[in-house]
Amino acid sequence: QVRLVESGGGLVQAGGSLRLSCAASGSIFGDAAMGWYRQAPGKQREAVASITPFGSTNYADSVKGRFTISRDNTKNTLYLQMNSLKPEDTAVYYCNISPQSLSRSWGQGTQVTVSS
């Protein structure tokens, strides 16, 4: 069973930065592509960024150049560095296996609120 715990969200002004963390328990982390997802109020959950076990990354066009995904396989931890935040980045952020079709049980997520 995989347990995912996201942290690091908060309230930040537009242009600011946040670093999200995701602690994963269970044995799959090192072998799985992982991703960050977000869900804004009234919208469907969307993929933000993903990273393979070997470090290859992919980003949604809306965050490319501003967000950086990384992972520490020795700590079973996934990170998302978010810079130049915009109000439209406001959402609850989740981590899980990538792609979303292979996702396991979702954690509680971490709220990111960007004020204008």
Secondary structure, DSSP 8 states (H G I E B T S, - for coil): --EEEEE--EEEETT--EEEEEEEESS-GGGS-EEEEEE-TTS--EEEEEE-TT--EEE-TTTTTTEEEEEETTTTEEEEEE-S--GGG-EEEEEEESSGGG--S----EEEEEE-
